[in-house]
């Protein structure tokens, strides 16, 4: 297991409350299964780069070659934040960086195991062969914070809309519960506000700098 200097880096793993939320939130399963959005098992934030915002101080270590990758490699800016079904591809050694798995995703994969297991190796081989091309022309100098400026409004509303659809249309189908119009109407303002709060939180969080003491 890799060891990191805790004086230089804040280490994020399943023990962190935000990462734990990722694991237990059932809505994340849709992102993992259908969109291929993944979170590494270990990520680092440099505590010494005080002049940079959080998003520019974030790194993903590869346990195979020990390379510290800029976390922005897997960003919506470069369309690499999705289609990572088997993990995050390491552009340095070509191996797969292990990722966390949402609890609901794990349950669904376990229930459907007899269906996809026989094709998994073939899918993985094709996926791995396609990865190098996805990272060929990435220039981090062109990176723009997806929650920066007024983009947090779009991102927040998109999140709120997705959660509204999942909780009111998809989740009832899975649980086999009857459709409830009253619940739908009540949840509209709830997820609208929740989405805006999420977007603003992410803007503030990803853009935060370390205050000089």
N, C-alpha and C positions, 0 to 999 in steps of 0.2 A: 504494500500500500504506500502511495506517495505521501511524503511529509512536506508540510509547508510552514514557512516562518509566520507564526501567528502575530508577530510584531509588525510585519509588513502587510499581511493579508487578513482580511476578514473572510472566513471560510463558510460557505453556504452548502449544507448537506440536508438530509431529511430531518435533521434535528432542529433546523431553523423553522420558525412558525410560518413564514411565507411559503417555504418549500413544502411543509406539512399540509398547508391548505391546498396546495396543488395536488397532493396525493389523495386527499379525502373529498375534494369537490367533485361531485358526479358529472357536472357540466363539462369538465376537462376531457372526459372520455371521448366526446365527439371530436374535439380537436386532435386528440392522439390517433384515433382510429381512422377518421375520414380525411383529416388534413395533414396528418403526419407531423404535428407540432410536438417537440420533445424538450425536456429540461435535463441537463447533465446531472449526474449523481453528485458531482462536486463542481462548484464554481468559486472563483476567488474575486475579491474586490481589493484593489491596492489602497492601503490607508495612507501611503506616503505621497501620492500624487494629488496634493491638495488643491492645485489650480484647475483640475479637470472634473467634469461632472461624473456622476456615478456610472453612467452608461459607457463612458470612455475609460473607466478604471476597472472594468469587469473583464475577467479572463476565464477561459475554460481549459483546464489542463488535460492533456492526453496521457493516460496511464501507460501507453505502449512506447512512446518515444520521448515523453516528459516535456513536450513542447507546450508552452503557455500561449494559447490562441486568444486573440482579441475576440471577445464575445460577439462583437458586431458582425463577424463573419456570417452568423446565422440570423440574418435580419430581413425584414420585409423590404428594405431598400434594394436588396439583391435577390429577392424571391427565394432565399435559402432557408427561411424560417419554417417552411412547410416541406412536405415530402421526405421527412426524416424518420420514416417508420421503423427502421432498424437501429436508430441511434444517430449521433452526429459524426459526420465523416471528417477524419483528420487529414487535412491537405498536406501534412508533412510526411506521414508514413503510410497513409492509405488504410489504416485500421479504423475501427469503429469505437468512438468514445461512448462508454456506457451511460445510459440515461435512466431516470426514474420512470416508474409506471404508475399511473393513476389507479386507485383501487377498483373503480368501476370498470376501467379498461381490462384490468387483470381478471375480474369476474367474467366479463363478456368473452374474453379470449379463452378462459377455462371452459365455459359452457359450449363454445363453438369449436373447441379443440379438434374433434374428429373431422371437421370440414376443411380447415386450412392447413393442418399439420403436414399433409402429404405434399403440399406445394410450396412450403415455406423456404426450403433451401434454394429452389429454382428462382423464386421471387427475390430472395436476398442477393443471389449472385447477379441477377440483372440490375437490381437497384445499386449494388456496389459498383458495377461497371459503368453506370451512368453518372456517378458522383463527380469525378474529376472535372468534367465539362461544366458543371454547375458553378464551379469556383474559379474558372479560368480568368475572368476579366474583372474581378472584384478590386476596387480601389477604395480603400477606407477613407481616403481624403475627401471623397464625395458623399460620405455618410451624413444623413440628416436624421435627427431624433424623430421617430415616428409619432411621438407625443409632444413634440416641440411646437412653439408658436400656437396656432389655433387648431393644430391637428388632434389635440387631445379631445376636442369636441366630437370630431368624426369617430375617433377610436372608441370613446366612451359610449356614444350612441350605438355604435355597431355592437359593442359588448352587451349593452342593455337589451338590444333587439334580439341578439342571439340567445341570451338567457331567458327572455320572455318566451321565445318560440320553444326552447328546450323544456322549460318548466311547465308550459301550458299545453303543448302539443305532443312533444316527443316523450317526455316522462310519463304522462298518463297512459300512453300506448304500451310502454314497457311495464308499468305497474298494473295495467288493465283496470284503471279507475275511470269512472264516467266523466264525460266532459262537463265542465262547470262554467257557465257564462259569467256568473257573479265573480268567481275567482279570477277569470280572465280580465274583466273590467277593473277590478281592484289592483291587479298586478301591473297594469299599464303605467300608472304614475310611479309605482314602486320601482320598476325596473328602469324607468326613465331617469329617476333621481339616482338610483344605484349606478347606472351607466355613467352619468356625468361625474359622480363622485369618484368612480374608478378611473376615468380618464384624467381627472385633475390630480388624483393621487399619483398616477403613473408619471405625469408631467413633472410634478414636484420631486418624486422619488428618483427618476432617472436623470434629472437635471441638477440634483443637489451636489454641492461642493463641500469639502471639509473646511469648517471654520477654523481659522488660526487662533490658537489659544493665547 
